[in-house]
Each structure stands twice: as C-alpha cells, then as structure tokens.
Amino acid sequence: MKMKKSLVYTIAVLALVLSTGFTAAISSFATTQQKSSNNLITTDSNLTDNNKAANLSKSENVYIITNPDGSVNKSFVNNTINTSSEPLPLIVSITYSLNGNEIKGEDLVGQSGHVKIAYKFTATKTYQNKLVPFLTITSLSLDPARFTNIHIDHGKIISESSSTLLAGYTFAGLNEDLGTDILPDSFTVTADVTNFELPNTYTFATNELFAEIDTTQLTSIDSVVNSINDLGAAFDQIITGSSELAKGSTDLATGAGKLASGIAKLDSGLSELSNHSAALNNGTAELLSGILSTTSEKIGQELTTENYDSILTNFINYLIQIGQIDQATELGQTKALITGLVSLSSGIAEYTGTVDYIASQTPALTAGANELASGASQLATGANTLNSGLTAFKQQGLNKLIDFANNNLQAFTASLRSTINAANSYHHYNNESATSVKFIFKTPSLK
C-alpha cells in the first residue's frame, strides 16, 4: 500500500514538471533572478525585448477581494472591476475555530486560546470531464507577540523575526483528476493566540505550471524522467539566483542603514556647528561693541558701525595736521580693526544662516534615509523569504519527485495527459485574447 501511494504521488506531481518548455521558462527565470541580484532597482527601460513586452500584454490578472470566510466580496480584471458573469475557476473556503469550536473570523478578533485557521481550495472549471488544476500559494504574517506554538501542515514557517511568515500551498483539482488523496487541496495553521488579530492574507493561484507542460513528452517514460531531471537542474539555477538576490538585497539594507546613520550624525554635527557659529557671532559682536565704545570715549565722539569710517577718517586727518603722527597711526590701526570686525561679523552671520538652512533640511533627508533603510530591510526580508521557500519546495517536494521518477508511470499516462490538456485549455478568464491568466486573492485583515 505504501508503494502504491508513493507511485500515485509521483504521477500526480508529474503534472507540475513534464515539459521542455516549462524547463526553459524556469531557466529563463533563474537568469532573470541572477541579473536582478546585481541590479535591484529596475525601470521600464529594462524591458527592451519586444517579445517579452508582447507576452506581458497578453497576460490577464484577476484580483479577488474575499470576505473572512473566503467568499467573494468583489473582483477586478487587471485594473477594471469585474462585471463578467463567468464563475471563478477556483473557490476558496476559510474556516476558523477557537478551542475546538468553529467561530466566525470577525468574532475571533480579540479572543485568546488555541486557534485553527483552515484554507481549502476547490477547482470548478472542467474540460472533457477533467478539472482545470491550480497551484495555490498563500502567505500569512503572524505577530509573535500574539501567536505562539505555530504549526502549518502543508507549508512552511519561513521567518520568525519581527513577524512570523508562513507559506501554505495546495494543488486544487489534482486529486480528483488523478484519483488520489495524497496531494493537499487544503492547509491548516494552528497556534496559541492572545488577543487575536490577523493582517491581510494573499493567495496566488495559477494553472500555468500545468498548462505549459508539453504532452508529447508523455509518449516515452524516458522522456518523462529526463524532463524531471532537467527540472531539478533548472530549479537549482532558480535557487542560486534567488540566493544571490537575497545577498544583494541584504547588502543594500546594510548600506541603507549606514547611510541613515551617517545622515543622522551629519544632522547632529550641523546643529552643533550652528550653535558654535552663533556663539562666535555673539563674541565678535561683543568685541566690536567694546572697541567702538572705548574709541568713542578716547576721541569724545560716539561711534557706530554706520558712522565710524567717516568720523575716524576726519579725526585721523586732524591729528596729522597738528603733527600728532603716532596718534594718527594708532587710530588708523583701530579703524582698520573695526573695519575687519564689521566685515567678520557680517560674514559669520551669513555663514551661520547658511548652516542653519542646511541643518533645517537634514530632518527631511534623515526621514528619507530612514524610509530607504526600512524599505531595503523589507526587500531583504522578502528576498530571503523567497529563497527559503524555493529551497523548501525543492527539498520537500521536487527531490521526492526525482527520487520516485523511476517507478512505473505508464499506467497513469492517459489520466495525466487528460489533466494536462484540461490545464492547457484554460488560458483566460474574461479577455479571450489573453494567453495566460493568474488569480490573486486578498482576504482583508481581522482587527
């Protein structure tokens, strides 16, 4: 019985991988990821390949906003609200329980105890008596201050830092198509919770993984096995690319953090410089005031920064006329000193104003640098999450498939071919000119 289940598992999962075209697509994706690790910021100008642009224009994205139980609230096709009467090919059901008792998601908010959240995906679109299969990946973020003892049965806990990141996966429709009960069409998260809250959750669903399979590869078991081995090698390239992306984004986050720290030091230094400049300006003003006062008493006339030049010039000329050359020379030096202090005071005031202006701009620069550092940190977290998820998928799923590849696959070839044909038949939801379609489900937060 164990051998039979292993064989069934192998055949079912083959729908994920048996295609030279899919292998080539994975290799292309791996190359893209490797390039992205060296250039984390891209623009539309990078999309110079006309064929890629054409393919992008033929892709249809369907966005579904669900209620807490997974039922559809509203949906959009690309950027337009969905008005089509065409049913969605995938139904999502989300159930909640607290301490073993089923409860509505809305009523769970603020509760404490042992909680269970179950996601179930049901494929509904058929083609020649076969369901169109879908791969779904759901991401959840749990606050470790609220959730402990977290477990997910079909997925992985990817990160456990400031938030606990989980990814759950299912293969909707494959069990029915292939007559198995091995592949998961649901996943369950359990945890102990205090004051329950749940952020938005997102599910990505696609049949492209199955639709890209070349059914001509099924004419030979050897071709099937070769395709599986090719897929394993190509997936290793993906993991290498995502690893480089993770390293590059981590380096970016480190650099952004250093930039934010440097700008903060600059802000502090400018503030200190402004204070010292103001003190220097005050000292110069006091010195100038003292010299003007002393000189005024000496010549018996009141001097100011506006009149000192004319009064001292006249007084110096008078001293020269009466033959008091030494006194005239001394007074000339005093006049030069006053002139220098007036000029210095004006320069310091202008300099202080410039420093103050620069200092006033650094808070905005500091805020921007902090925002950059925060964004870079989130990017690094996401890139590391991607790498961990891909590695887990390779270890937990694909490696098992490769190990089982030499079993007797022939008995299931016909059923598998029909499943692939069903997947291949579905390439649009509302836009008949589309060549591929993806579904993104968003379940709003429970707070």
C-alpha positions as CSV (number, residue, x, y, z in Angstrom):
1,M,0.0,0.0,0.0
2,K,2.9,2.4,0.7
3,M,4.4,1.7,-2.7
4,K,1.1,2.4,-4.3
5,K,0.7,5.8,-2.6
6,S,4.2,6.7,-3.4
7,L,3.5,5.9,-7.1
8,V,0.3,7.9,-7.1
9,Y,2.1,10.8,-5.5
10,T,4.7,10.7,-8.2
11,I,2.2,10.6,-11.0
12,A,0.1,13.4,-9.6
13,V,3.0,15.7,-9.1
14,L,4.3,15.0,-12.6
15,A,1.7,17.4,-13.8
16,L,3.9,20.1,-12.4
17,V,7.0,19.4,-14.3
18,L,6.8,17.4,-17.6
19,S,7.6,19.9,-20.2
20,T,10.7,21.1,-22.0
21,G,9.0,24.4,-22.4
22,F,8.5,24.7,-18.7
23,T,12.1,23.8,-18.0
24,A,13.2,26.5,-20.4
25,A,10.9,29.0,-18.7
26,I,12.4,28.1,-15.3
27,S,15.9,28.6,-16.7
28,S,14.9,32.0,-18.1
29,F,13.5,32.9,-14.7
30,A,16.7,31.8,-13.0
31,T,18.8,34.0,-15.3
32,T,16.5,37.0,-14.6
33,Q,16.9,36.4,-10.8
34,Q,20.6,36.3,-11.1
35,K,20.6,39.6,-13.0
36,S,18.3,41.1,-10.5
37,S,20.7,40.4,-7.7
38,N,23.1,42.9,-9.2
39,N,20.5,45.5,-10.2
40,L,17.8,45.6,-7.6
41,I,16.2,48.7,-8.9
42,T,14.8,48.3,-12.5
43,T,12.7,50.5,-14.7
44,D,10.6,50.1,-17.8
45,S,13.6,50.9,-19.9
46,N,15.0,47.5,-19.0
47,L,12.1,45.8,-20.9
48,T,13.7,46.2,-24.3
49,D,12.7,42.8,-25.6
50,N,9.7,43.3,-27.8
51,N,8.6,39.7,-27.4
52,K,8.7,39.9,-23.7
53,A,6.6,43.1,-23.8
54,A,4.1,41.3,-26.1
55,N,3.8,38.4,-23.8
56,L,3.2,40.7,-20.8
57,S,0.4,42.4,-22.7
58,K,-1.3,39.0,-23.2
59,S,-1.3,38.1,-19.5
60,E,-4.6,38.5,-17.6
61,N,-4.6,39.2,-13.9
62,V,-7.8,38.7,-11.8
63,Y,-7.8,40.2,-8.4
64,I,-10.4,38.9,-5.9
65,I,-11.2,40.6,-2.6
66,T,-12.8,38.0,-0.3
67,N,-14.8,38.0,2.9
68,P,-13.2,36.5,6.0
69,D,-14.7,33.1,5.1
70,G,-13.2,33.2,1.6
71,S,-16.4,34.0,-0.3
72,V,-16.0,36.7,-3.0
73,N,-16.7,40.3,-2.0
74,K,-15.7,41.9,-5.3
75,S,-13.2,41.3,-8.0
76,F,-11.2,43.1,-10.7
77,V,-9.8,42.1,-14.1
78,N,-6.5,43.8,-14.4
79,N,-7.4,47.4,-13.4
80,T,-11.1,47.2,-14.1
81,I,-13.9,46.0,-11.8
82,N,-15.2,42.6,-12.9
83,T,-18.6,42.7,-14.4
84,S,-18.4,39.2,-16.1
85,S,-20.9,36.6,-15.2
86,E,-18.2,33.9,-15.8
87,P,-17.7,32.0,-12.5
88,L,-14.3,31.9,-11.0
89,P,-12.5,28.6,-11.7
90,L,-11.4,28.3,-8.1
91,I,-13.4,28.6,-4.8
92,V,-11.7,29.5,-1.5
93,S,-13.1,28.5,1.8
94,I,-11.6,29.7,5.1
95,T,-12.8,28.4,8.4
96,Y,-11.8,29.3,12.0
97,S,-12.1,27.6,15.3
98,L,-11.2,28.5,18.9
99,N,-10.5,25.8,21.5
100,G,-12.1,23.3,19.1
101,N,-15.3,25.2,18.4
102,E,-15.9,26.8,15.0
103,I,-16.2,30.5,15.0
104,K,-16.6,33.3,12.5
105,G,-13.4,35.2,11.7
106,E,-15.0,38.5,12.8
107,D,-15.9,37.1,16.2
108,L,-12.4,35.7,16.7
109,V,-10.9,39.2,17.0
110,G,-9.6,39.9,20.5
111,Q,-10.1,36.3,21.6
112,S,-7.4,34.1,23.2
113,G,-6.9,30.4,23.2
114,H,-6.0,27.6,20.8
115,V,-6.9,28.8,17.3
116,K,-7.1,26.9,14.0
117,I,-7.3,28.5,10.5
118,A,-8.1,26.2,7.6
119,Y,-7.8,27.2,3.9
120,K,-9.5,24.9,1.3
121,F,-9.3,25.4,-2.4
122,T,-11.8,23.8,-4.8
123,A,-11.3,23.8,-8.6
124,T,-14.6,24.1,-10.5
125,K,-13.7,24.6,-14.2
126,T,-13.8,21.4,-16.3
127,Y,-12.6,20.4,-19.7
128,Q,-13.5,17.0,-21.1
129,N,-14.5,15.7,-17.7
130,K,-11.3,16.9,-16.1
131,L,-10.9,19.7,-13.7
132,V,-8.5,22.5,-14.6
133,P,-5.9,22.1,-11.8
134,F,-4.4,25.1,-9.9
135,L,-1.3,25.5,-7.8
136,T,-2.0,27.9,-4.9
137,I,0.5,29.6,-2.6
138,T,-0.9,31.6,0.4
139,S,1.2,33.9,2.5
140,L,0.4,34.8,6.2
141,S,2.1,37.1,8.6
142,L,1.6,36.4,12.3
143,D,2.6,38.7,15.2
144,P,4.9,36.6,17.5
145,A,3.6,38.7,20.4
146,R,0.2,37.2,19.8
147,F,0.9,33.8,18.2
148,T,3.0,31.1,19.8
149,N,3.4,27.3,19.1
150,I,2.6,27.9,15.4
151,H,2.2,24.9,13.1
152,I,1.3,24.6,9.4
153,D,0.6,21.2,7.9
154,H,1.1,21.8,4.1
155,G,3.6,24.7,4.0
156,K,6.5,26.2,5.9
157,I,7.3,28.7,8.6
158,I,9.7,30.8,6.6
159,S,10.8,33.5,9.0
160,E,10.5,34.1,12.8
161,S,11.8,37.6,13.4
162,S,9.6,40.7,14.0
163,S,6.8,38.7,12.4
164,T,6.3,35.1,11.7
165,L,6.0,34.5,8.0
166,L,4.2,31.4,6.7
167,A,3.6,30.0,3.2
168,G,0.9,27.4,2.6
169,Y,0.4,25.5,-0.7
170,T,-2.2,23.3,-2.3
171,F,-2.9,21.6,-5.6
172,A,-6.6,22.2,-6.3
173,G,-8.2,19.7,-8.6
174,L,-5.3,17.2,-9.0
175,N,-6.6,14.6,-6.5
176,E,-9.9,14.4,-8.4
177,D,-8.2,14.3,-11.8
178,L,-5.7,11.6,-10.9
179,G,-7.8,9.6,-8.5
180,T,-5.6,10.2,-5.4
181,D,-5.9,11.5,-1.9
182,I,-2.3,12.3,-1.5
183,L,-1.9,15.8,-2.8
184,P,-3.1,18.6,-0.5
185,D,-6.1,20.7,-1.6
186,S,-6.1,22.5,1.8
187,F,-3.7,23.6,4.6
188,T,-4.3,24.4,8.2
189,V,-2.5,26.7,10.6
190,T,-2.7,26.1,14.3
191,A,-1.4,28.2,17.2
192,D,-1.9,29.5,20.7
193,V,-3.1,33.1,20.5
194,T,-3.6,36.0,22.8
195,N,-5.9,38.9,21.7
196,F,-6.4,37.5,18.1
197,E,-5.6,39.8,15.2
198,L,-4.7,38.8,11.6
199,P,-3.3,41.0,8.9
200,N,-4.2,40.8,5.2
201,T,-3.5,37.4,3.7
202,Y,-2.8,36.8,0.0
203,T,-3.2,33.8,-2.3
204,F,-1.6,33.4,-5.7
205,A,-3.2,30.8,-7.9
206,T,-2.1,29.7,-11.4
207,N,-2.6,26.8,-13.8
208,E,0.4,27.8,-15.9
209,L,2.7,25.3,-14.2
210,F,0.4,22.6,-15.6
211,A,-0.6,24.3,-18.8
212,E,3.0,24.7,-20.0
213,I,3.6,21.0,-20.0
214,D,4.3,19.5,-23.4
215,T,2.1,16.4,-23.7
216,T,4.3,14.9,-26.4
217,Q,6.8,14.3,-23.6
218,L,4.4,11.7,-22.3
219,T,4.9,9.3,-25.2
220,S,8.0,8.0,-23.5
221,I,8.7,7.3,-19.9
222,D,12.3,8.0,-20.6
223,S,11.4,11.5,-21.8
224,V,9.3,12.0,-18.7
225,V,12.2,11.1,-16.4
226,N,14.6,13.3,-18.4
227,S,12.2,16.2,-18.1
228,I,12.0,15.7,-14.3
229,N,15.8,15.6,-14.1
230,D,16.0,18.7,-16.3
231,L,13.5,20.4,-14.0
232,G,15.7,19.6,-11.0
233,A,18.7,21.2,-12.5
234,A,16.8,24.2,-13.7
235,F,15.3,24.6,-10.2
236,D,18.8,24.6,-8.7
237,Q,19.5,27.6,-11.0
238,I,16.5,29.3,-9.6
239,I,17.7,28.7,-6.1
240,T,21.1,30.1,-7.0
241,G,19.6,33.2,-8.5
242,S,17.3,33.8,-5.5
243,S,20.2,33.3,-3.2
244,E,22.2,36.0,-5.0
245,L,19.2,38.2,-4.9
246,A,18.9,37.7,-1.2
247,K,22.6,38.5,-0.7
248,G,22.3,41.6,-2.8
249,S,19.2,42.9,-1.0
250,T,20.8,42.2,2.3
251,D,23.9,44.2,1.3
252,L,21.5,47.0,0.1
253,A,19.8,47.0,3.5
254,T,23.1,47.2,5.3
255,G,24.3,50.1,3.1
256,A,21.0,51.9,3.6
257,G,21.3,51.6,7.3
258,K,24.8,53.0,7.3
259,L,23.5,55.9,5.1
260,A,20.7,56.7,7.6
261,S,23.2,56.6,10.5
262,G,25.6,58.9,8.6
263,I,22.9,61.4,7.8
264,A,21.8,61.4,11.5
265,K,25.4,62.2,12.5
266,L,25.5,64.9,9.9
267,D,22.4,66.4,11.3
268,S,23.9,66.3,14.8
269,G,27.1,67.9,13.6
270,L,25.4,70.7,11.7
271,S,23.3,71.5,14.8
272,E,26.5,71.7,16.9
273,L,28.2,73.8,14.2
274,S,25.3,76.1,14.1
275,N,25.5,76.6,17.9
276,H,29.2,77.3,17.7
277,S,28.7,79.7,14.8
278,A,26.1,81.6,16.8
279,A,28.5,81.8,19.8
280,L,31.3,83.1,17.5
281,N,29.0,85.7,16.0
282,N,27.9,86.9,19.5
283,G,31.6,87.1,20.6
284,T,32.6,89.1,17.6
285,A,29.7,91.5,18.1
286,E,30.7,92.0,21.8
287,L,34.3,92.7,20.8
288,L,33.2,95.2,18.1
289,S,30.9,96.9,20.6
290,G,33.7,97.2,23.1
291,I,36.2,98.7,20.7
292,L,33.6,101.2,19.4
293,S,32.8,102.2,23.0
294,T,36.5,102.6,24.0
295,T,37.4,104.5,20.9
296,S,34.3,106.8,21.3
297,E,35.5,107.7,24.8
298,K,39.0,108.3,23.5
299,I,38.0,110.8,20.8
300,G,35.0,112.2,22.5
301,Q,32.6,111.3,19.8
302,E,30.1,108.4,19.7
303,L,31.0,105.8,17.1
304,T,28.6,103.2,15.4
305,T,29.2,100.6,12.7
306,E,27.5,103.1,10.3
307,N,29.5,106.3,11.1
308,Y,32.9,105.1,12.4
309,D,34.6,105.3,9.0
310,S,33.8,109.0,8.3
311,I,34.4,110.2,11.9
312,L,37.7,108.4,12.3
313,T,38.9,109.4,8.8
314,N,38.3,113.1,9.7
315,F,39.9,112.7,13.2
316,I,43.0,111.0,11.7
317,N,43.4,113.8,9.2
318,Y,43.1,116.3,12.0
319,L,45.8,114.6,14.0
320,I,48.1,114.6,11.0
321,Q,47.5,118.3,10.5
322,I,48.5,119.1,14.1
323,G,51.6,116.9,13.9
324,Q,50.4,114.0,16.1
325,I,51.5,111.3,13.7
326,D,51.9,108.5,16.2
327,Q,48.3,109.1,17.5
328,A,47.1,109.2,13.9
329,T,48.8,105.9,13.1
330,E,47.4,104.2,16.2
331,L,43.9,105.5,15.4
332,G,44.3,104.3,11.8
333,Q,45.0,100.8,13.2
334,T,42.0,101.0,15.4
335,K,39.9,102.0,12.3
336,A,41.3,99.0,10.3
337,L,40.5,96.7,13.2
338,I,36.9,98.0,13.4
339,T,36.5,97.5,9.6
340,G,37.8,94.0,9.9
341,L,35.4,93.2,12.7
342,V,32.4,94.6,10.9
343,S,33.3,92.5,7.8
344,L,33.9,89.4,10.0
345,S,30.6,89.9,11.8
346,S,28.7,90.1,8.5
347,G,30.4,87.0,7.2
348,I,29.8,85.0,10.3
349,A,26.1,86.0,10.2
350,E,25.8,84.9,6.6
351,Y,27.7,81.7,7.3
352,T,25.5,80.9,10.3
353,G,22.4,81.5,8.3
354,T,23.7,79.0,5.6
355,V,24.5,76.4,8.3
356,D,21.1,76.9,9.9
357,Y,19.4,76.4,6.5
358,I,21.3,73.2,5.8
359,A,20.5,71.9,9.2
360,S,16.8,72.6,8.7
361,Q,16.9,70.5,5.6
362,T,18.6,67.5,7.1
363,P,15.5,66.3,9.1
364,A,13.7,65.6,5.8
365,L,16.9,63.9,4.5
366,T,17.1,61.9,7.6
367,A,13.5,60.8,7.3
368,G,14.1,59.8,3.6
369,A,17.2,57.8,4.5
370,N,15.3,56.0,7.3
371,E,12.5,55.2,4.9
372,L,15.0,53.9,2.4
373,A,16.6,51.8,5.1
374,S,13.2,50.4,6.2
375,G,12.3,49.6,2.6
376,A,15.6,48.0,1.9
377,S,15.2,45.9,5.1
378,Q,11.7,44.7,3.9
379,L,13.2,43.9,0.5
380,A,15.9,41.8,2.1
381,T,13.3,40.0,4.2
382,G,11.2,39.3,1.2
383,A,14.2,38.1,-0.9
384,N,15.3,35.8,2.0
385,T,11.8,34.5,2.3
386,L,11.7,33.7,-1.4
387,N,15.0,31.8,-1.2
388,S,13.8,29.9,1.8
389,G,10.5,29.0,0.2
390,L,12.2,27.8,-3.0
391,T,14.7,25.8,-1.1
392,A,12.0,24.2,1.0
393,F,9.9,23.3,-2.1
394,K,13.0,21.7,-3.7
395,Q,13.7,19.7,-0.6
396,Q,10.2,18.7,0.4
397,G,8.6,18.2,-3.0
398,L,10.8,18.2,-6.0
399,N,13.5,16.0,-4.6
400,K,10.9,13.4,-3.6
401,L,9.6,13.5,-7.2
402,I,13.0,13.0,-8.6
403,D,13.6,10.0,-6.2
404,F,10.3,8.4,-7.4
405,A,10.8,9.2,-11.1
406,N,11.9,5.6,-12.0
407,N,8.6,4.0,-10.8
408,N,6.1,2.5,-13.3
409,L,4.5,5.7,-14.7
410,Q,2.8,4.1,-17.7
411,A,-0.4,3.2,-16.0
412,F,-1.2,6.8,-15.3
413,T,-0.1,8.4,-18.5
414,A,-3.5,8.6,-20.1
415,S,-5.1,10.3,-17.0
416,L,-2.2,12.6,-16.7
417,R,-2.4,13.6,-20.3
418,S,-6.1,14.5,-19.9
419,T,-5.3,16.6,-16.8
420,I,-2.6,18.4,-18.7
421,N,-4.9,19.0,-21.6
422,A,-7.5,20.4,-19.2
423,A,-4.9,22.8,-17.8
424,N,-3.8,23.8,-21.2
425,S,-7.4,24.6,-22.3
426,Y,-7.7,27.3,-19.7
427,H,-5.7,30.5,-20.6
428,H,-8.1,33.4,-20.0
429,Y,-10.9,34.4,-17.7
430,N,-12.6,37.4,-19.4
431,N,-10.2,38.5,-22.1
432,E,-10.3,36.0,-24.9
433,S,-7.1,37.3,-26.4
434,A,-5.1,36.6,-23.3
435,T,-2.6,33.7,-23.4
436,S,-2.3,33.3,-19.6
437,V,-4.3,34.1,-16.5
438,K,-3.4,34.4,-12.8
439,F,-5.6,34.8,-9.8
440,I,-4.7,36.8,-6.7
441,F,-7.0,36.5,-3.7
442,K,-6.8,39.1,-0.9
443,T,-8.5,38.4,2.4
444,P,-8.7,41.6,4.4
445,S,-7.3,41.8,7.9
446,L,-9.3,40.8,11.0
447,K,-8.8,43.5,13.6
